[in-house]
Amino acid sequence: MHITQLNRECLLHLFSFLDKNSRKSLAKTCHKLLEVFQDPLLWSLLNFHSPAELKKDNFLLGPALKYLSICWYSERVKVCNIEDWMKNNFQKDFCNRHENTISGFLLEVCNRCPNLLSLTLSGCGHVTDDCFLLLLKNCPNLKTLKLENCVRITDQTLEAVTRYGGSLQTLHVDFCRNITQTGLERVREKRPLIMLRAERSANMIPDNKPEKKLMFEKASRKLVQL
């Protein structure tokens, strides 16, 4: 039996075992397999391992997407996670080339994937609070949000969780140095049922220039003396 003689359910099952590139290659062989590739039911789960993968045309975004993971563990992640004021010109140029890649992709997710249940991001050093505000508003069924090394997020994301994360059950904000203990306590107060984890986050040094921090400490001491 030729593969194209199988019914749609069987073809979808076969496609489910293939990675994104293999699905795309197989879809190019005939019109029937292209239709299977374009079936939204095939794209309920997406995993990415680098920002470059987000620019390919080997996947579809749609309402069927429920589980999304973007985990970047390359050595280049270290560049993205350096405090902006510490980056040299070469590092800044490197980051500028893909600064909006993941943010733009997440915006597409907000617009096309309202049924998203789980999002995992690791090493996404350029994603900001605005992304998560939109995500929580547009994906009301989101149950799991796991963030690691997303260094630009702040307590604003935690505040968005308290306001719009009505369905959220699990929240991880590990190695996110710009959130504070106050923000975490507010989540625990407002959303006590959320399973909250924050490894090495609120105790890390935030992105403040040393001289700014020193000036703030001096001003605080003067106020105490007064």
C-alpha positions, 0 to 999 in steps of 0.5 A: 500500500502506498502511503497516500492510500492511508486515511487522514487519521493514519497519516496524522498519526504517522506525521506526529512521530516526525520532527518539524523539518521531516514533516515539511519535507514529506509535505512537499512530495504531494498535495495530499500530504501537504494537506495533512501537514496543514491540519491544525490537529498536528500542531498542538505541541511545539518545541524550539531550541534556538531563535533561528527555528522560529523563522522557519516555515516548517510549522503552523501556529493556530488555535490547536496549539496547547503546549509551547516550549522555547529553550535556548541553551547555547553559549550565546545565551550568556551574552543575552543575559549580561546586564545591558550596561556591561555589554561591549559594542560587539555584544550589543550588536549581537543582541540587536540582531535577534532582540525582537525575534522571540518577542515577535513570535510570542506576539503571534502566539497571543494573536493566534493561539488563544487555547494555549495551556503551557508555555516554557521559556529558557534563556530568552533574555530579551523577552519583556513584561509586555509580552507576558501581559499580552499573553496572560490577557489573550490566553486565559486558559494558560495553566503553566508558565515556566520561565528560566533566565528571562532576565528582563522580566520584573515584578510587572509580570508577577503583577500581571499574573495576579490580575490575569492569571486566573487559570494559572496553576504553576509559575516558575521564575527561576534565575530571573534576577530583576524580580523581587521578594515583594513581587513574589509575596504579592503573588502568594497573597493574591494567588495562593493556589499557584505552585510558585517556584523562584530559584535564584531570582529575588536574591540575585543582583538586579540590573542596576549600575553600581554607581546608581546603587551606591547613590541610592544607598547614600540617599537612603542613609541621609533620609534615615539620619534626618 
